[in-house]
Amino acid sequence: MRVLTALAVLFPLFLRAQSTTAGYLAPAAINVAPGQIITLFVHVPNKPASGNRVTATPPLPNTLGGFSIVLRQTFSSDPIPVPIQTVSDAGTCSVVSPAVCDNFSMVTVQIPFALIPNVPRTTLPANFARLEISYNSAAVSPLFLNPVPDAIHAATSCDANDIQPGICAPYVRHADGTLVDLTHPARSGEPLTIELVGMGAVSTSVTTGAATPNAAPAVDGVLVSFDPRVNASPSQPEPSLSAVPDSARLRPGAVGIYDVTFTAPPLPAGTPPCSTVVNSNLTVNIGRTSSWDGVPICVVPPAGVRTPLLVGNDRY
């Protein structure tokens, strides 16, 4: 995810509440958007790792695996319960002898839609917020938040609440639901769907923690741009070079998952196909009010382009 302030630790959307940090800048509040799915990395002193993953189904509970969380913000005097989706434990050890090991819990939550974002270029007073985290009714370190309209993250198979074996792959799907990858590239003119989180408020009200209804609310103000360079990194969509996607909305039956559907564009003549050398030949960038992210994908190029082969350090 690319946001105005980079988020911490794992795949920029996922955060760890901790009391010790380092660097050359003081720790900053974490950018979060209304309705965002995030995973908190919570250290609870003397809590043993259970090794079990607890997963709830919607409507999500406000207490799970011993954890409960509330949102406090300056624009509201009452604490707001935060729905919890999953809780699991993990451990980490240093490689320095003697080894020092520590356990932490991964707590995946949905930020309430009642979070009031700070909108750029306005004169309104700032809204400050924090998550107050408790384990078995005992308070642990709070997490300070910077409410923003959106904090877009394109979901991948390496996200903390959905770790899958293999390389990190973005969730970009064909119309039949299969993933777009090296062996199943997209075709120009084909509708594709990107799975995202953190896109913020939608056109109609949605209950936090509940499954999105079949009449899924739309997301306005979304832009999509295409970069047909080989192995290109994501970049912020330029309004003059971007378009409105075919659709952008919450996913029916899911909690906090957004789908953006677009039509794969034709690639320029001479664009090579994906191979062991070419990991992607089209990067799709998605942006809204205050953030953006992008995913590299494979698209079938115009006919007559030879696949490059790699032998040692030479290309043939």
N, C-alpha and C positions, 0 to 999 in steps of 0.2 A: 504494500500500500504506500502511496505517496501522499502525505498530508502536510500541512503547514509546519507541524512539529512532528518529527519522527517518533513513532511509538517504540516501546522497549522490547528487547529480547527477541522472541521467536516470531518470524513472519509478521512483520511490523504490527499486526493487529493485537498480538497477545502479550500480556503484561504480567509482571510479578510484583506483588507487594513485598517490600523488603526494607529493612532498617539501615542497611549499609550499601553504599553505592560509591562510584568513583568517576573521575573524569576531570574536565577543566571548566565545566559549567555546573551551577547548582541544579539539582533535580527539578524538572518542570512538571506541571500537571499534564496528565495524559489527555490527548484529544479523543473525545467520544461523541457519537451522534445519538439522537433519539432512536430507540429500537435496535441499537447495535448489539450484535452477538460478539462477546469478547471472552477470552479465557484468562482468569486471574491466576497467577502463580503465588500461592499463599504459603508462607512459612509459619507453622504453628509450633512453638517450642515444645519439645518432648513428645510430639505426636508421632507414633509409629506408623510406618507405611503399611497400609492394609493389603495393597496389591489388587484390590477389587475396584472395578469401575461401576459407579451407580449412575443410571441414566433414567431420566423422567420423560414421560410423554405429555403432550399438551392436553389441558392447560398446565403449565409448569408450576411446581410448588415453590413456595418462598423459603422452605427449609429442606435440605437434602444432604445426606451424608454427614450430618452434624453441623453443617454450615447454614447460616442465615445472614442476609445482607440487606441493608437499607441504603437508599439514596437520600442525601440531604443537599439542598441547594438554597442559595440566598433568595431566590424568587419564590420560595415556598416555605412556610413555617413547619409543615408536617413532613415527617420522614415517609418515604415511599418504598414499600417492599420491592425487592429485586428478584424476579423469577430465576430459578437455577435449573439448568438443563442437564449437566453432568458433573460428577465429582470423581476424580481418580487421584492416586498418589504416585509419585515418582521420586527417584533418588539420584544424587550426583556425588561423585567423589573426586578429590583432587588427585593429580598424578604425582604430586610432590610427596616424598617420604618424610615423615610418616603420613599416611593417607588420612585425610579428613573428609568425612562423608556427611551429607545432610539430606533430609527428606523435605519435600514440599508437596502441596496439594494443588492440582489443576482444577479450578472451579469455573465452568463455563456458564455464563449468565447472559440475560438480555437486559440491556439498559432500558429503563422505562421510557415509553414514548412521551411521558410527561416531563422529561428533561427539557429545559428551555435553553436553546442554543444561543450563543453569542454570534450575531450576524455581522459579517465584515462590512466596513464602510457605513456604519450607523452610529448615531450619537447616544444610543441607549446605554444605561449603566450595565456593567459586566455582571453576568451571573456566575457565581463560583459554586462548585459542587464537589462532593466526595462520596465514596462508598465506605460505609462502616461495616466491617466484616466481623462476624462472631463465629466461634466454634464451640459447640456445647455450651452456649450462652456466655462464654468468656470472650471479651473483645480482643482482636488481634490488630495488626497494623492497618490503618485506613489507607485508602488509595485516593489521591487527589485528582480531580478531573477538570478539564477545560471543555465545556460544552460547545460543540460546533455543529453547523447545519448538517454536515456529512463528513465521514471519515472512511472513504471507500477502500475496500479490500477485495480483490478477486480471489475467491476461494481456491485452495489447492489441496492436493492429497497429503501435504506435509503440515497442514494446520493442526494445532495442538489438540483440538477436539475431534480430529478425524484423521489421525496419522495412518497412512497406508504404506505398505512396503514398496520399494522401488524409488525411482527419481520423483522429484516434486513435479506434479503435473497439474495445470490449471483445469478447472471444471468447465470446459467449453464443449457443448454437445450438439450433435446432429439432431434433426427433427425426430428421429426414432429413439433418442436418448443415449446413444452410444457416444463415447468420448472422441473428440478430434485429436488425433495423434499421428505419429510418423507413418503407421500402417493404415490409418483410416483418415486421410487428409480431407479437408473440406474442398468443395468445388465452387467456383465462381457462380454467383447467383443463388447459392443455397442459403436458406435461413439457418442461423446458428444462435445458440443461447449461451450466455456467460452467467455463471452463478457468482453472486457477490453478497457482501454484507456491508453494513455501515452506510447505506445510502440515505438515511435520514427519514424525515417525515414524508407521509404519503398524502394523496388527495382527499381521503376520507379517514375517519378515526379507526384505529385498530386497537384491540385490547392487548396490552403487554402480556406475554407469556402464553397467549392463546394461539391456536392454529389459524392461519390466514383463511378467511372464507373463500368459497369458490369464485365469488365475484371479487377477485383480488383488486385492491386499490392500486392505482397507477402512481408513478413517480414522475414529476415534471422537472423540466430544466436539465435533463440529461443530454450530454453530447457524446458522440462517438467519432473517432478519427482512425485512419488506417495508415500504417507505415510499412510499405512493401520492401524495405531493405532486409537483407539476410541477417539473421541473428541480432535484430535491433532491440535495444532496451526500450521499455515503456517510456513515454513522454507525455507531458501535459497537453491535452487537446487544445489547439488554437481555434477560437470561435469561428474565424474566417475560413478555416480549412476543415471544419467539422460539420456533422449532420446530426439530426435527431434520429435515434434508433427506431426500428420498427415498433418496438414496445419496451416499456420498462415498468415493472410492477413487482409487488410481493408475490411469492410463490404460494399458490393455494395448498393448504394442508400443512405447511411448514411454519416454523417460528423464526422470524427475523431474516429469512433468506429472500434475496431479490433476484429476479431474472431479467436480463437485458437481451433482447432479441434483435439481431441485425442481419443484413444480407451480405454475404461474403463478396467483396468487390473483385473485378477482374485484375489479374496481376500484370504488370508491365511486360512487354516482350523482352525476353532474355532472362527473366527471373528463374533461377534454378529451383528444382524440386528439393524437398527435404531429404536428407541423407545422413550418413555418419559425420559429415562435415557441416551440413546445413541443418541446424536444429530447428529453425523456423524461417519462413519467408514472408510472413505478414505479422505485424504486431498491431493488436487492436487496443486502443486507448479509450477509457471511459472516464468522464469527468462530470461534476455537478457544480455546486456552489463554492466549496472550500477545499476540495480534495480531488484526487484522480488516481487511477491505477491502470495497468495494462497487462495484456497477456500475449505472448508469442505463440503463433499457431502455424500449422502446415496447410497450404492450399495447393491444389493441383495447378501447375503453371501452364501457360500456353503451350500448345504442341510444338515439338521440335527442339526442346531444350534437353541436353544430355545431362544425366546425373553425374556430379563430380565424384571421383573416387580418391581415397586418401591412402597413400602407400608411404609409410614412414612420415617424413615431413614434406613430401611432395604431393602435389595434386595433378591428376591425369584426366 
